[in-house]
Amino acid sequence: MLKIAIPNKGALSEGAEQLLREAGYKCKRWGRELTIVDSRNDVEFIYLRPRDIAIYVGNGIIDLGITGRDLTFDSKADVVELLPLDFGGSSFYYALPNALNLTPDQLGGMRIATSYPNIVLDDLARRGIEANIIRLDGAVEISIRLGVADAIADVVESGMTLKEAGLKTIGEPIMKSEALLIGRDAVLCAQPEVKTIIKRIEGILMARRYAIAEYDIPKSKLAEACNITPGIESPTIAPLSNEDWVAVKAMILRRDMNMVMDKLEDLGAKGIIITDIRTCRI
């Protein structure tokens, strides 16, 4: 039975559960269960702290896991990145009090508080500087005010928490993170059951990016319409009872759907419908 680790709390947990359910797996908890067995798909889902997942996978205790790129990198676990999952996006920055005007290359000799010491140590080594790393498990922003640190390095999403603490980010992001599907090694990843889950997840991710556009268009405008909705390979075109018109169906990027509808209407299309895709494989 395939063992897959899922974050036990937070946005990563919610995103992982939703993605897996859409991919046809039973993984929803009704209480504080630590494991859920999906006998239909021969998978056991194990709920763990997001920070620990890469370690369990790297040690061969669990086959696959969903966690953040930042947590995976900081763990130094020997795992392979199988698939980015398009949720849980964040950036990792250095931050200082608003009154200080320094660059990351000027942090040498300072006390830097972080929950991700390995990420920071690697970045400092690339810069050729040394600093005193203060490891904290949470509430990193308050460490400067309490006199524990001179600077911090932390995950930044909206930036509101930093602003409330009187801090600002400096320099470019040290790392950009998102949720990942990780595996133990390349040999495991070649197994049929692992390929199946990857294909299912890829189908959901593809469906989230695309929609289906359907419309009727005069034949005289068909070439222009196909330029607007070229589809993946080419649009599907079907005849109508009115010989001067055809029906067109094509996949379009979801982010462009309103612009596509505007252009089709301006071109003279009728009966324009945009519908969601539940899953797909291309």
Salt bridges, closest charged atoms under 4 A:
GLU17 OE1 - ARG21 NH1 3.60
GLU22 OE1 - ARG208 NH2 3.38
GLU44 OE1 - LYS3 NZ 2.77
ASP52 OD2 - ARG49 NH1 3.27
ASP63 OD1 - ARG184 NH1 2.96
ASP74 OD2 - ARG51 NH1 3.41
GLU81 OE2 - ARG69 NH2 3.11
ASP86 OD2 - ARG209 NH1 2.63
ASP105 OD1 - ARG127 NH1 2.92
ASP122 OD2 - LYS76 NZ 2.68
ASP123 OD1 - ARG126 NH2 3.02
ASP123 OD2 - ARG127 NE 2.71
ASP150 OD1 - ARG111 NH2 2.95
GLU178 OE2 - ARG69 NH2 3.77
ASP185 OD2 - ARG184 NE 3.91
ASP256 OD1 - ARG255 NE 3.88
ASP276 OD1 - ARG254 NH1 2.80
